[in-house]
Amino acid sequence: MKVIVDYGLGNLKSLQTALTGQGIETVITRDSRMIETADVIFLPGVGAFRDAITSLRSDGLDQVIRDSHDKGAYIVGICLGMQLLYEWSYENGSYQGLGLIPGEIVKLVKMPKIPHMGWNDLTLVGEDPLTKYLKDGDYVYFVHSYYASSSGEEILACTHYGERIPAIVRRGNTIGFQFHPEKSGAVGVRLLKALGEMIG
């Protein structure tokens, strides 16, 4: 079973529709029993890190997700969901994340305009089955004011907007997209196709 975790932030239906288009059938839920039996867990979201992590913790879903990760389930974070995968966020305070990827979420500072909202191009870093249908210069759709401060081996693609921003990350069975694949047209379709082939 593949689930989209409903923690009250983000347009879950648009993500579900995009996934269905690639043959990835999902259930939207915040039922811990369903989540802990899933082989793929999607964490979408638009909004504040504090609100998201507080919502997850209110039902113990943060630990359910960590336990599922340790058992081998894929954890896929999108936009705010990707940021939740990291150890800490400094968005209007200091908040501990899920800790599945080393690094911190910090505010965009050197950017032409904040939030970073709109289309920007990708630069691929290394090779991975997840990015096999992508190429340098592909444009995807971003909406964010914070980003992952990391230069680790998990980075598969980045974008440049004043500074280098990790855009696609993968650390084993943990995957993150800082942009919205479901809003990224043909490029998003190709990415979700590769994801579907990976997760089965």
Residue frames as qw, qx, qy, qz and C-alpha x, y, z in Angstrom:
[[0.000, 0.888, 0.460, 0.000, 0.00, 0.00, 0.00],
 [0.398, 0.199, 0.004, 0.895, 1.12, 3.55, -0.77],
 [0.198, -0.801, -0.529, 0.197, -0.14, 6.43, 1.35],
 [0.190, 0.565, -0.011, 0.803, -0.17, 10.22, 1.24],
 [0.354, -0.380, -0.632, 0.575, -0.01, 11.51, 4.81],
 [0.100, -0.765, -0.343, -0.536, -2.67, 14.12, 5.55],
 [0.467, -0.356, -0.455, 0.670, -1.29, 16.48, 8.15],
 [0.014, 0.838, 0.440, -0.323, -3.45, 19.41, 7.16],
 [0.044, -0.756, 0.255, 0.601, -1.12, 21.24, 4.76],
 [0.079, -0.307, 0.741, 0.592, -1.02, 21.16, 0.96],
 [0.711, 0.282, -0.123, -0.633, -3.21, 20.13, -1.94],
 [0.501, -0.231, 0.834, -0.025, -3.23, 16.39, -1.47],
 [0.734, 0.468, 0.449, -0.202, -5.68, 15.66, -4.28],
 [0.480, 0.814, -0.268, -0.189, -3.50, 17.23, -6.98],
 [0.104, -0.562, 0.820, 0.020, -0.56, 15.07, -5.90],
 [0.615, 0.062, 0.764, -0.187, -2.75, 11.98, -5.78],
 [0.692, 0.651, 0.177, -0.255, -4.06, 12.70, -9.28],
 [0.299, 0.782, -0.530, -0.135, -0.53, 13.14, -10.65],
 [0.295, -0.372, 0.877, -0.076, 0.60, 9.88, -9.05],
 [0.709, 0.300, 0.583, -0.259, -2.43, 8.01, -10.37],
 [0.575, 0.754, -0.145, -0.283, -1.51, 9.23, -13.84],
 [0.258, 0.612, -0.748, -0.013, 1.71, 7.26, -13.53],
 [0.782, -0.072, -0.600, -0.149, 0.00, 4.15, -12.19],
 [0.264, 0.115, -0.706, 0.647, 0.89, 4.90, -8.57],
 [0.493, -0.590, -0.487, -0.414, -2.30, 4.27, -6.58],
 [0.208, 0.175, -0.579, 0.768, -2.40, 5.95, -3.17],
 [0.397, -0.695, -0.598, -0.050, -4.64, 6.42, -0.16],
 [0.026, 0.582, -0.219, 0.782, -4.81, 9.77, 1.65],
 [0.730, -0.520, -0.442, -0.032, -4.78, 9.17, 5.40],
 [0.014, -0.665, 0.527, -0.529, -3.43, 10.11, 8.80],
 [0.917, -0.315, 0.021, -0.242, -4.36, 6.72, 10.31],
 [0.196, -0.700, 0.686, -0.012, -1.18, 5.44, 11.95],
 [0.741, -0.045, 0.667, -0.055, -2.16, 1.82, 11.36],
 [0.742, 0.641, 0.196, 0.019, -2.44, 2.36, 7.62],
 [0.206, 0.902, -0.376, 0.034, 0.76, 4.37, 7.48],
 [0.418, -0.580, 0.698, -0.033, 2.80, 1.78, 9.35],
 [0.769, 0.126, 0.624, 0.052, 1.80, -0.95, 6.87],
 [0.548, 0.820, -0.010, -0.165, 2.60, 1.15, 3.77],
 [0.824, -0.010, 0.230, 0.517, 5.60, 0.39, 1.58],
 [0.332, 0.339, 0.149, 0.868, 5.67, 4.00, 0.29],
 [0.205, -0.759, -0.477, 0.394, 4.83, 7.08, 2.39],
 [0.310, 0.552, 0.218, 0.743, 4.39, 10.47, 0.70],
 [0.282, -0.635, -0.372, 0.615, 4.81, 13.65, 2.73],
 [0.282, 0.643, 0.334, 0.629, 3.47, 16.60, 0.70],
 [0.344, -0.730, -0.405, 0.429, 2.90, 20.07, 2.05],
 [0.258, 0.567, 0.074, 0.779, 2.96, 23.82, 1.65],
 [0.460, -0.828, -0.159, -0.280, 3.29, 26.00, 4.73],
 [0.164, -0.791, 0.485, -0.335, 5.28, 26.30, 7.94],
 [0.502, 0.240, -0.808, 0.191, 7.66, 23.61, 9.22],
 [0.156, -0.151, 0.681, -0.700, 6.47, 24.15, 12.82],
 [0.702, 0.078, 0.140, -0.694, 2.83, 23.49, 11.93],
 [0.775, 0.267, -0.517, -0.248, 3.72, 20.39, 9.93],
 [0.411, 0.222, -0.817, 0.337, 5.96, 18.71, 12.50],
 [0.315, -0.102, 0.559, -0.760, 3.53, 19.62, 15.32],
 [0.785, 0.118, -0.084, -0.603, 0.69, 17.99, 13.41],
 [0.707, 0.244, -0.663, -0.026, 2.71, 14.82, 12.82],
 [0.195, 0.208, -0.782, 0.554, 3.75, 14.59, 16.46],
 [0.519, -0.178, 0.249, -0.798, 0.22, 15.13, 17.75],
 [0.932, 0.016, -0.003, -0.362, -0.69, 11.58, 16.67],
 [0.666, -0.443, 0.579, 0.162, 2.78, 10.07, 16.97],
 [0.816, 0.564, 0.128, -0.018, 3.08, 9.94, 13.19],
 [0.160, 0.850, -0.501, 0.017, 6.67, 11.22, 13.27],
 [0.413, -0.428, 0.800, -0.083, 7.78, 8.03, 15.02],
 [0.812, 0.316, 0.469, -0.149, 5.57, 5.86, 12.80],
 [0.596, 0.787, -0.151, -0.050, 7.32, 7.33, 9.76],
 [0.047, -0.723, 0.686, -0.068, 10.79, 6.79, 11.27],
 [0.635, -0.163, 0.741, -0.147, 9.93, 3.19, 12.14],
 [0.798, 0.519, 0.280, -0.126, 8.55, 2.54, 8.66],
 [0.360, 0.838, -0.408, -0.030, 11.73, 4.01, 7.16],
 [0.275, -0.560, 0.775, -0.104, 13.85, 1.70, 9.29],
 [0.728, 0.106, 0.662, -0.143, 11.80, -1.27, 8.05],
 [0.405, -0.020, 0.684, 0.607, 12.57, -0.31, 4.44],
 [0.313, 0.783, 0.535, -0.046, 9.55, 1.74, 3.35],
 [0.373, 0.349, 0.203, 0.836, 10.20, 4.56, 0.91],
 [0.118, -0.760, -0.383, 0.512, 9.64, 8.01, 2.41],
 [0.381, 0.409, 0.394, 0.730, 9.01, 10.65, -0.28],
 [0.138, -0.687, -0.350, 0.622, 8.89, 14.29, 0.78],
 [0.343, 0.574, 0.435, 0.603, 7.64, 17.06, -1.52],
 [0.012, -0.753, -0.025, -0.657, 8.32, 20.78, -0.90],
 [0.437, -0.631, 0.381, -0.515, 7.69, 21.24, 2.84],
 [0.979, -0.149, 0.054, -0.126, 7.60, 17.44, 3.04],
 [0.764, 0.399, -0.293, 0.413, 11.21, 17.30, 1.82],
 [0.024, 0.662, -0.397, 0.636, 12.27, 19.77, 4.49],
 [0.775, -0.463, 0.173, -0.394, 10.68, 17.59, 7.18],
 [0.957, 0.120, -0.229, 0.132, 13.14, 14.83, 6.25],
 [0.433, 0.548, -0.417, 0.582, 16.09, 16.81, 7.66],
 [0.508, -0.193, -0.660, 0.519, 17.35, 17.08, 11.23],
 [0.158, -0.559, -0.403, 0.708, 16.47, 20.69, 12.09],
 [0.223, 0.692, 0.413, 0.548, 14.61, 23.68, 10.72],
 [0.277, -0.313, -0.279, 0.864, 15.23, 27.30, 11.67],
 [0.078, -0.484, -0.501, -0.713, 11.99, 28.64, 10.21],
 [0.388, -0.632, -0.028, -0.670, 10.75, 31.16, 12.78],
 [0.720, -0.543, 0.338, -0.269, 12.41, 29.28, 15.60],
 [0.119, 0.454, -0.882, -0.044, 14.24, 25.99, 16.01],
 [0.854, -0.003, 0.205, -0.479, 12.39, 22.73, 15.35],
 [0.341, -0.317, 0.873, 0.146, 13.57, 19.14, 15.17],
 [0.647, 0.308, -0.380, -0.586, 12.66, 17.28, 11.99],
 [0.979, -0.021, -0.024, -0.200, 12.41, 13.60, 11.20],
 [0.376, -0.700, 0.598, 0.111, 16.19, 13.28, 10.98],
 [0.909, 0.217, 0.353, 0.053, 16.25, 10.90, 8.01],
 [0.655, 0.565, 0.012, 0.502, 18.77, 13.09, 6.15],
 [0.523, -0.435, -0.181, 0.710, 21.62, 15.02, 7.82],
 [0.225, 0.305, 0.243, 0.893, 21.36, 18.79, 7.46],
 [0.014, -0.495, -0.493, 0.715, 19.35, 21.85, 8.35],
 [0.213, 0.716, 0.552, 0.370, 16.58, 23.93, 6.81],
 [0.300, -0.431, -0.132, 0.841, 17.54, 27.60, 6.65],
 [0.307, 0.819, 0.296, -0.385, 16.10, 30.82, 5.21],
 [0.606, 0.510, 0.285, 0.539, 16.83, 31.96, 1.68],
 [0.306, -0.757, -0.085, 0.571, 18.94, 35.11, 2.00],
 [0.238, -0.412, 0.446, 0.758, 20.93, 35.83, -1.18],
 [0.384, 0.445, 0.775, 0.233, 17.93, 35.49, -3.47],
 [0.061, 0.229, 0.321, 0.917, 16.67, 38.07, -6.00],
 [0.520, -0.307, -0.072, -0.794, 13.19, 37.73, -4.53],
 [0.090, -0.036, -0.943, 0.319, 11.67, 35.77, -1.64],
 [0.800, -0.151, 0.581, -0.008, 9.78, 33.51, -1.72],
 [0.028, -0.305, 0.788, 0.534, 11.40, 31.61, -4.55],
 [0.578, 0.401, 0.607, -0.370, 8.23, 31.06, -6.55],
 [0.596, 0.671, -0.153, -0.415, 7.99, 29.96, -10.16],
 [0.953, 0.287, 0.000, 0.098, 9.92, 27.99, -12.73],
 [0.142, -0.821, 0.542, 0.115, 13.63, 27.31, -12.42],
 [0.770, 0.415, -0.472, -0.108, 16.03, 24.95, -14.13],
 [0.888, -0.413, 0.204, 0.006, 17.74, 21.86, -12.75],
 [0.302, 0.676, -0.672, 0.020, 21.40, 20.88, -12.75],
 [0.964, -0.149, -0.195, -0.100, 21.88, 17.14, -12.35],
 [0.175, -0.717, 0.647, -0.194, 24.50, 15.87, -9.92],
 [0.271, -0.231, 0.934, -0.037, 25.69, 12.32, -10.61],
 [0.487, -0.008, -0.680, -0.548, 23.46, 9.51, -11.84],
 [0.311, 0.034, 0.798, -0.516, 20.50, 7.78, -10.23],
 [0.073, 0.354, 0.887, 0.286, 17.49, 5.79, -11.49],
 [0.033, 0.718, 0.539, -0.440, 15.29, 8.56, -10.10],
 [0.106, 0.766, -0.104, -0.626, 16.67, 11.14, -12.55],
 [0.496, -0.044, 0.731, 0.467, 17.12, 8.93, -15.59],
 [0.327, 0.664, 0.605, 0.294, 14.39, 10.72, -17.59],
 [0.092, -0.959, -0.107, 0.246, 15.65, 14.20, -16.67],
 [0.687, 0.349, 0.054, 0.635, 18.34, 16.38, -18.23],
 [0.329, -0.342, -0.153, 0.867, 20.25, 19.52, -17.32],
 [0.073, 0.008, -0.247, -0.966, 18.14, 22.58, -17.95],
 [0.278, -0.493, -0.783, -0.257, 14.76, 20.97, -17.34],
 [0.170, -0.340, 0.188, -0.906, 12.42, 23.45, -15.65],
 [0.390, -0.430, -0.809, 0.095, 10.31, 22.65, -12.59],
 [0.241, -0.727, -0.197, -0.612, 8.01, 24.68, -10.35],
 [0.440, -0.065, -0.614, 0.652, 9.18, 25.94, -6.93],
 [0.330, -0.763, -0.134, -0.539, 7.39, 27.67, -4.05],
 [0.773, -0.414, -0.347, 0.333, 9.52, 28.10, -0.91],
 [0.051, -0.938, 0.174, -0.297, 11.32, 30.55, 1.36],
 [0.537, -0.617, 0.573, -0.045, 13.58, 28.03, 3.12],
 [0.781, 0.447, -0.422, -0.110, 15.91, 25.34, 1.77],
 [0.942, -0.296, 0.006, 0.159, 18.13, 22.45, 2.81],
 [0.035, 0.877, -0.478, 0.032, 21.62, 23.61, 3.75],
 [0.848, -0.215, 0.478, 0.081, 23.60, 20.55, 2.74],
 [0.365, 0.678, -0.552, -0.320, 26.38, 19.57, 0.37],
 [0.605, -0.251, 0.745, -0.128, 25.98, 15.88, 1.09],
 [0.072, -0.140, 0.890, 0.428, 25.98, 12.89, -1.23],
 [0.333, 0.471, 0.777, -0.252, 22.16, 12.78, -1.11],
 [0.293, 0.679, -0.003, -0.673, 21.87, 15.62, -3.65],
 [0.614, 0.261, 0.679, 0.307, 20.85, 14.36, -7.12],
 [0.285, 0.614, 0.376, 0.633, 19.89, 17.73, -8.64],
 [0.238, -0.530, -0.320, 0.749, 20.10, 21.35, -7.62],
 [0.276, 0.826, 0.357, 0.338, 18.87, 24.69, -8.86],
 [0.439, -0.077, -0.138, 0.885, 20.54, 28.08, -8.67],
 [0.107, -0.840, -0.385, -0.367, 18.63, 31.09, -7.38],
 [0.231, -0.897, 0.246, -0.286, 21.14, 33.39, -5.76],
 [0.221, -0.535, 0.807, -0.116, 22.85, 30.30, -4.41],
 [0.383, 0.109, -0.888, -0.232, 22.84, 26.54, -4.85],
 [0.642, -0.152, 0.349, -0.666, 19.60, 24.93, -3.65],
 [0.151, -0.047, 0.985, 0.063, 19.19, 21.14, -3.37],
 [0.557, 0.117, -0.189, -0.800, 16.19, 20.28, -5.56],
 [0.920, -0.031, -0.303, -0.248, 16.16, 16.45, -5.64],
 [0.143, -0.575, 0.752, -0.288, 17.71, 14.38, -2.86],
 [0.922, -0.084, -0.300, -0.232, 17.92, 10.69, -2.13],
 [0.099, -0.536, 0.777, -0.315, 19.47, 8.84, 0.78],
 [0.116, 0.019, 0.989, -0.091, 18.67, 5.17, 0.36],
 [0.035, -0.520, -0.831, -0.194, 14.91, 4.82, 0.73],
 [0.070, -0.751, -0.346, 0.558, 14.45, 8.50, 1.61],
 [0.373, 0.375, 0.473, 0.705, 13.61, 10.80, -1.32],
 [0.035, -0.718, -0.354, 0.599, 12.89, 14.53, -1.45],
 [0.342, 0.520, 0.423, 0.659, 11.77, 17.06, -4.05],
 [0.144, -0.352, -0.285, 0.880, 11.99, 20.74, -3.09],
 [0.289, 0.106, -0.324, -0.894, 9.76, 21.62, -6.04],
 [0.670, 0.201, 0.487, -0.524, 6.29, 20.34, -6.97],
 [0.197, -0.073, 0.870, 0.447, 6.42, 17.49, -9.53],
 [0.245, 0.565, 0.786, -0.059, 2.62, 17.61, -9.82],
 [0.181, 0.901, 0.178, -0.351, 2.86, 21.25, -11.00],
 [0.258, -0.621, 0.514, 0.532, 5.92, 20.81, -13.23],
 [0.631, 0.562, -0.219, -0.488, 4.32, 19.75, -16.50],
 [0.888, 0.330, -0.314, -0.063, 6.06, 17.18, -18.70],
 [0.287, 0.519, -0.690, 0.416, 9.22, 17.23, -16.56],
 [0.488, -0.289, 0.569, -0.595, 7.20, 16.35, -13.47],
 [0.924, 0.149, -0.002, -0.351, 5.52, 13.53, -15.39],
 [0.707, 0.451, -0.526, 0.144, 8.92, 12.09, -16.35],
 [0.016, -0.466, 0.695, -0.547, 10.14, 12.31, -12.79],
 [0.694, -0.136, 0.430, -0.561, 7.07, 10.56, -11.39],
 [0.895, 0.300, -0.265, -0.197, 7.43, 7.90, -14.07],
 [0.473, 0.450, -0.677, 0.339, 10.95, 7.15, -12.84],
 [0.321, -0.331, 0.613, -0.642, 9.72, 7.19, -9.24],
 [0.866, 0.029, 0.109, -0.487, 6.96, 4.73, -10.11],
 [0.813, 0.352, -0.463, 0.029, 9.47, 2.37, -11.70],
 [0.192, 0.463, -0.694, 0.517, 11.67, 2.62, -8.61],
 [0.405, -0.205, 0.596, -0.662, 9.00, 1.99, -5.98],
 [0.044, -0.053, -0.983, -0.173, 7.15, -0.66, -7.99]]
